[in-house]
Amino acid sequence: MVGWTLTRYLAKRFAVTILAVFASIFALIYLVDFVEMLRRSSGMSTASAPLVAYLCLLRAPYVSEQVLPFAVLAGCMFAFVNLSRRLELVVARAAGVSVWQFLAPPAMVVLAIGVLSITVYNPLAAFAKERADGIETDLFRGGVNVTDSSMWIRQRSVDGQAILRAEQSSDSGNRLSSVTVFVYRPDGSFQERVDAATASLKPGYWELKDARIIAPDEEPQSHDTYLLATYLTPEQVTQSFLAPDAVSFWRLPDIAYRTEQAGLDANRYRLRYQSLLARPLMLVAMLLIAASFSLRFFRFGGVARTVAGGVMAGFVLYVATKLVGDLGGAGLLSAAVAAWTPAVLGTLLGTLVLLNQEDG
């Protein structure tokens, strides 16, 4: 086993390097967002520089969380480079320390970073993002949050199921514009189609204005007001408009359950939850990828080429993660399989490469 002194030394070196890389990325994200926000708010009397700086500070944790795996990859590669250049790894190997022994301390570090990132940093980032969205809405949209992209809502009620489509939404989805509703009977057969100018969510029903009803074998009818029963609550509709990345780790299971109970698609929340659970293993995979490339420095040279190879390998793993995540979001793969497959494969491939390099 590696001695306690060497364990503490390696753990400290890797922790400091990873945190330094992450802090640099955080600062870069903040500065770029600050400059862009100043450009957007130029000429607005309500957008003072301190307010814009505070807004960007609230937005930065949410964005920087997405690049945490790359920060771990870059930090581990820099740490391995420094240890190799100072011949510290050479001395450790000469003393009989295997690659698996001096990988144990940084593995514990990245596991700890992964656990803290999902239990502490993620909830803080989600809270800050929610506050930032509120400030941005008041600052740039006059207090009215309007979404122009079309959206779909599937719901259940005492009258059966219905699918709502709207061209615009406001008030966190509680008011819809240019609405089309496909209403189905409890037995699943099609009942009617309703086209309305607006739809407002009330306790237990949707209130549709300027509605036109088209039913099979019947003449179209027009009504000033049409009521559509629903089990949805304002909180559930608001949650359906929340991006999974903006929801705290601790709230994801409850939101997924409530969303499913309301008849909405909860798969993206489950996928996000499983992805967060898999993050510590993903960070370990990044550590193994960094070791697979960086441990060759003191034997073969070619620092720039090897660093480029490690970055490329990390990028390929990232692309694979996004691809499998899209398949999981589309329902083609289960949330657990889509979330854990890239992390497991990355860890296994990194281990395989290290076994081939170190043990032949």
PLY file of the C-alpha trace (Angstrom):
ply
format ascii 1.0
element vertex 360
property float x
property float y
property float z
element edge 359
property int vertex1
property int vertex2
end_header
0.00 0.00 0.00
1.06 3.61 -0.60
2.30 5.35 2.53
0.17 7.98 4.22
2.65 10.76 3.43
2.66 9.97 -0.29
-1.13 9.58 -0.28
-1.65 13.01 1.25
0.90 14.57 -1.10
-0.69 13.13 -4.26
-4.23 13.90 -3.07
-3.28 17.50 -2.32
-1.50 17.99 -5.64
-4.42 16.67 -7.66
-7.06 18.50 -5.61
-5.26 21.84 -5.94
-4.67 21.40 -9.68
-8.25 20.35 -10.45
-9.74 23.17 -8.38
-7.37 25.68 -9.99
-8.42 24.59 -13.48
-12.10 24.71 -12.51
-11.68 28.17 -10.96
-9.98 29.40 -14.14
-12.85 28.07 -16.26
-15.37 29.62 -13.86
-13.65 33.01 -14.11
-13.50 32.81 -17.91
-17.20 31.94 -18.14
-18.04 34.80 -15.80
-16.01 37.37 -17.74
-17.41 36.33 -21.12
-20.98 36.37 -19.80
-20.40 39.72 -18.09
-19.17 41.36 -21.29
-22.09 39.91 -23.28
-24.60 40.98 -20.66
-23.19 44.50 -20.63
-23.65 44.62 -24.38
-27.26 43.42 -24.14
-28.12 45.87 -21.37
-26.43 48.92 -22.90
-28.81 51.86 -22.97
-31.08 50.41 -20.26
-31.34 52.69 -17.24
-32.36 49.83 -14.93
-29.33 47.69 -15.84
-26.54 49.03 -13.66
-23.07 47.50 -13.78
-23.30 46.05 -10.21
-26.66 44.42 -11.05
-25.27 42.92 -14.26
-22.20 41.67 -12.37
-24.45 40.06 -9.74
-26.63 38.49 -12.45
-23.60 36.98 -14.21
-22.28 35.69 -10.89
-25.58 33.83 -10.38
-25.47 32.40 -13.91
-21.85 31.23 -13.84
-22.24 28.18 -11.51
-24.91 26.65 -13.75
-22.73 26.92 -16.86
-19.48 25.93 -15.17
-21.08 22.77 -13.77
-21.44 21.46 -17.31
-17.67 21.58 -17.89
-16.65 19.95 -14.60
-15.58 16.66 -16.31
-13.26 18.61 -18.62
-11.84 20.49 -15.63
-11.06 17.14 -13.99
-9.49 15.83 -17.21
-7.33 18.92 -17.69
-6.41 19.14 -14.01
-5.36 15.50 -13.85
-3.27 15.81 -17.01
-1.52 18.91 -15.67
-0.85 17.14 -12.37
0.59 14.08 -14.14
2.75 16.32 -16.36
4.20 18.14 -13.36
4.83 14.93 -11.44
6.53 13.40 -14.47
8.69 16.42 -15.25
9.88 16.58 -11.66
10.62 12.83 -11.81
8.45 12.21 -8.77
6.56 9.41 -10.50
9.88 7.90 -11.61
11.06 7.81 -8.00
7.74 6.35 -6.84
7.89 3.60 -9.45
11.53 2.88 -8.59
10.44 2.43 -4.97
8.00 -0.27 -6.09
4.80 1.83 -6.26
2.60 0.60 -9.11
0.39 2.78 -11.27
-2.71 1.51 -9.46
-1.27 2.51 -6.10
-0.49 6.11 -7.00
-3.81 6.40 -8.86
-5.73 5.59 -5.66
-5.26 9.04 -3.99
-6.38 11.07 -7.05
-9.25 8.61 -7.55
-10.45 9.34 -4.02
-10.12 13.06 -4.73
-12.20 12.99 -7.92
-14.80 10.76 -6.24
-15.09 13.29 -3.42
-15.35 16.14 -5.96
-18.07 14.22 -7.80
-20.10 13.59 -4.65
-19.79 17.21 -3.48
-20.68 18.48 -6.94
-24.03 16.66 -6.98
-24.98 17.06 -3.31
-23.78 20.62 -2.65
-22.67 22.46 -5.78
-25.57 21.35 -7.99
-28.31 22.55 -5.58
-26.50 25.87 -5.16
-26.13 26.25 -8.93
-29.82 25.43 -9.46
-30.88 27.95 -6.82
-28.61 30.62 -8.31
-29.95 29.87 -11.81
-33.53 30.28 -10.60
-32.68 33.64 -9.04
-30.83 34.70 -12.18
-33.79 33.80 -14.40
-36.07 35.96 -12.26
-33.71 38.93 -12.43
-33.19 38.50 -16.18
-36.93 38.28 -16.76
-37.57 41.53 -14.88
-34.60 43.23 -16.50
-35.05 42.36 -20.17
-38.69 41.34 -20.58
-40.52 43.81 -18.43
-41.51 41.18 -15.89
-43.34 38.94 -18.39
-41.64 35.67 -19.20
-42.69 34.71 -22.72
-41.53 31.62 -24.57
-41.98 31.74 -28.34
-41.14 28.12 -29.18
-44.08 25.75 -29.49
-44.65 23.34 -26.63
-46.73 20.25 -25.91
-48.49 19.13 -22.73
-50.06 15.73 -22.21
-52.55 15.54 -19.35
-55.12 13.34 -17.64
-58.48 14.35 -16.19
-61.86 12.88 -15.19
-62.91 13.19 -18.84
-59.94 11.25 -20.20
-56.67 12.34 -21.75
-55.85 15.44 -23.76
-52.84 16.79 -25.62
-52.31 20.55 -25.69
-50.10 22.37 -28.15
-49.34 26.08 -27.88
-47.29 28.48 -29.97
-46.44 30.72 -27.02
-46.49 30.47 -23.26
-46.19 32.96 -20.44
-46.43 33.02 -16.66
-44.29 29.84 -16.46
-46.69 27.98 -18.76
-49.91 28.86 -16.91
-51.10 31.01 -19.81
-50.88 29.71 -23.39
-51.49 31.36 -26.76
-52.55 29.90 -30.14
-53.69 26.67 -28.51
-54.74 23.39 -30.13
-56.20 20.66 -27.93
-56.79 17.04 -28.95
-59.33 15.54 -26.54
-59.71 11.77 -26.04
-62.38 9.80 -24.24
-61.53 7.61 -21.20
-61.42 4.55 -23.50
-58.71 6.23 -25.61
-60.84 7.04 -28.67
-60.64 10.49 -30.24
-63.39 12.86 -29.14
-62.74 16.34 -30.55
-60.25 19.00 -31.46
-60.36 22.45 -29.92
-58.61 25.51 -31.38
-58.43 28.52 -29.06
-56.74 31.90 -28.96
-55.61 31.54 -25.35
-55.77 29.06 -22.49
-55.42 29.93 -18.81
-54.91 27.36 -16.08
-57.48 27.58 -13.29
-57.95 25.27 -10.27
-59.06 21.97 -11.86
-59.53 23.16 -15.44
-58.18 25.07 -18.43
-60.16 28.10 -19.52
-59.95 28.41 -23.32
-61.02 31.68 -24.96
-62.39 32.08 -28.52
-62.59 28.33 -28.92
-63.59 26.48 -32.08
-64.61 22.83 -31.57
-64.30 20.25 -34.34
-65.71 16.76 -33.66
-66.15 13.78 -36.00
-69.50 13.72 -37.82
-70.52 17.08 -36.33
-70.56 20.66 -37.52
-67.82 22.90 -36.11
-68.94 24.99 -33.16
-67.56 28.23 -31.76
-67.64 29.28 -28.10
-66.36 32.33 -26.31
-65.22 30.11 -23.43
-64.48 26.40 -23.31
-63.56 24.58 -20.09
-61.26 21.57 -20.18
-60.87 19.52 -17.00
-57.34 18.80 -15.76
-55.48 17.35 -12.81
-52.56 19.69 -13.42
-51.61 22.24 -10.80
-49.73 25.49 -11.49
-46.66 23.99 -9.81
-46.73 20.94 -12.10
-47.09 23.06 -15.22
-44.25 25.29 -14.07
-42.11 22.23 -13.44
-42.82 20.94 -16.94
-41.16 24.09 -18.28
-38.10 23.68 -16.08
-35.05 22.41 -17.88
-33.79 19.30 -16.04
-30.33 20.89 -15.78
-31.88 23.75 -13.77
-33.45 21.46 -11.15
-31.65 20.62 -7.92
-30.42 17.06 -7.46
-32.52 16.66 -4.32
-35.75 17.78 -6.07
-35.42 15.64 -9.20
-37.05 12.41 -7.88
-40.08 14.27 -6.51
-40.50 16.35 -9.66
-40.24 13.23 -11.82
-42.89 11.47 -9.73
-45.30 14.41 -9.74
-44.78 15.00 -13.44
-45.58 11.37 -14.22
-48.67 11.44 -11.98
-49.95 14.41 -13.97
-49.57 12.47 -17.22
-46.55 14.40 -18.45
-43.28 12.96 -19.74
-40.89 12.61 -16.80
-38.15 10.75 -18.67
-35.84 13.77 -18.99
-35.90 14.31 -15.20
-35.06 10.66 -14.55
-32.24 10.88 -17.09
-30.83 13.97 -15.40
-31.03 12.29 -11.98
-29.23 9.19 -13.18
-26.62 11.33 -14.95
-25.87 13.13 -11.73
-25.58 9.83 -9.87
-23.13 8.64 -12.52
-21.01 11.80 -12.35
-18.47 10.53 -9.78
-17.79 7.49 -11.98
-17.53 9.78 -15.02
-14.88 11.83 -13.23
-12.97 8.64 -12.44
-13.17 7.80 -16.16
-11.65 11.21 -16.93
-8.85 10.49 -14.44
-8.09 7.15 -16.12
-8.11 8.77 -19.56
-5.68 11.42 -18.33
-3.44 8.72 -16.84
-3.57 6.67 -20.04
-1.99 9.51 -21.97
-0.01 11.44 -19.37
1.96 8.56 -17.85
3.82 8.14 -21.14
5.61 11.50 -20.86
8.74 10.43 -19.05
9.20 7.44 -21.36
8.36 8.68 -24.85
8.20 12.48 -24.74
5.86 14.36 -27.07
3.98 16.42 -24.49
1.92 18.45 -26.95
0.87 15.42 -28.97
-0.06 13.45 -25.89
-2.05 16.30 -24.37
-3.92 16.69 -27.64
-4.67 12.97 -27.61
-6.04 13.15 -24.06
-8.22 16.14 -24.91
-9.50 14.36 -28.01
-10.32 11.23 -26.00
-12.21 13.31 -23.45
-14.11 15.07 -26.24
-15.07 11.75 -27.82
-16.38 10.55 -24.45
-18.33 13.79 -24.10
-19.89 13.38 -27.56
-20.78 9.78 -26.75
-22.39 10.95 -23.50
-24.52 13.50 -25.35
-25.49 11.00 -28.04
-26.54 8.32 -25.57
-28.29 11.01 -23.50
-30.32 12.07 -26.55
-31.33 8.45 -27.10
-32.38 8.22 -23.47
-34.29 11.50 -23.67
-36.16 10.20 -26.72
-37.16 7.08 -24.80
-35.10 4.70 -26.95
-32.98 3.76 -23.93
-33.86 3.63 -20.27
-32.64 6.55 -18.17
-30.27 4.37 -16.15
-28.68 2.78 -19.23
-28.30 6.12 -21.03
-26.75 7.81 -17.99
-24.39 5.09 -16.80
-23.18 3.58 -20.09
-20.68 6.35 -21.04
-19.20 6.46 -17.52
-18.87 2.68 -17.30
-17.40 2.35 -20.80
-14.99 5.24 -20.21
-13.79 3.67 -16.97
-13.38 0.23 -18.54
-11.52 1.58 -21.58
-9.21 3.69 -19.42
-8.48 0.67 -17.23
-7.85 -1.48 -20.30
-5.37 0.99 -21.77
-3.51 1.29 -18.46
-3.37 -2.49 -18.08
-1.94 -2.77 -21.57
0.63 -0.03 -20.96
1.75 -1.06 -17.49
1.30 -4.81 -17.43
1.61 -5.64 -21.13
0 1
1 2
2 3
3 4
4 5
5 6
6 7
7 8
8 9
9 10
10 11
11 12
12 13
13 14
14 15
15 16
16 17
17 18
18 19
19 20
20 21
21 22
22 23
23 24
24 25
25 26
26 27
27 28
28 29
29 30
30 31
31 32
32 33
33 34
34 35
35 36
36 37
37 38
38 39
39 40
40 41
41 42
42 43
43 44
44 45
45 46
46 47
47 48
48 49
49 50
50 51
51 52
52 53
53 54
54 55
55 56
56 57
57 58
58 59
59 60
60 61
61 62
62 63
63 64
64 65
65 66
66 67
67 68
68 69
69 70
70 71
71 72
72 73
73 74
74 75
75 76
76 77
77 78
78 79
79 80
80 81
81 82
82 83
83 84
84 85
85 86
86 87
87 88
88 89
89 90
90 91
91 92
92 93
93 94
94 95
95 96
96 97
97 98
98 99
99 100
100 101
101 102
102 103
103 104
104 105
105 106
106 107
107 108
108 109
109 110
110 111
111 112
112 113
113 114
114 115
115 116
116 117
117 118
118 119
119 120
120 121
121 122
122 123
123 124
124 125
125 126
126 127
127 128
128 129
129 130
130 131
131 132
132 133
133 134
134 135
135 136
136 137
137 138
138 139
139 140
140 141
141 142
142 143
143 144
144 145
145 146
146 147
147 148
148 149
149 150
150 151
151 152
152 153
153 154
154 155
155 156
156 157
157 158
158 159
159 160
160 161
161 162
162 163
163 164
164 165
165 166
166 167
167 168
168 169
169 170
170 171
171 172
172 173
173 174
174 175
175 176
176 177
177 178
178 179
179 180
180 181
181 182
182 183
183 184
184 185
185 186
186 187
187 188
188 189
189 190
190 191
191 192
192 193
193 194
194 195
195 196
196 197
197 198
198 199
199 200
200 201
201 202
202 203
203 204
204 205
205 206
206 207
207 208
208 209
209 210
210 211
211 212
212 213
213 214
214 215
215 216
216 217
217 218
218 219
219 220
220 221
221 222
222 223
223 224
224 225
225 226
226 227
227 228
228 229
229 230
230 231
231 232
232 233
233 234
234 235
235 236
236 237
237 238
238 239
239 240
240 241
241 242
242 243
243 244
244 245
245 246
246 247
247 248
248 249
249 250
250 251
251 252
252 253
253 254
254 255
255 256
256 257
257 258
258 259
259 260
260 261
261 262
262 263
263 264
264 265
265 266
266 267
267 268
268 269
269 270
270 271
271 272
272 273
273 274
274 275
275 276
276 277
277 278
278 279
279 280
280 281
281 282
282 283
283 284
284 285
285 286
286 287
287 288
288 289
289 290
290 291
291 292
292 293
293 294
294 295
295 296
296 297
297 298
298 299
299 300
300 301
301 302
302 303
303 304
304 305
305 306
306 307
307 308
308 309
309 310
310 311
311 312
312 313
313 314
314 315
315 316
316 317
317 318
318 319
319 320
320 321
321 322
322 323
323 324
324 325
325 326
326 327
327 328
328 329
329 330
330 331
331 332
332 333
333 334
334 335
335 336
336 337
337 338
338 339
339 340
340 341
341 342
342 343
343 344
344 345
345 346
346 347
347 348
348 349
349 350
350 351
351 352
352 353
353 354
354 355
355 356
356 357
357 358
358 359
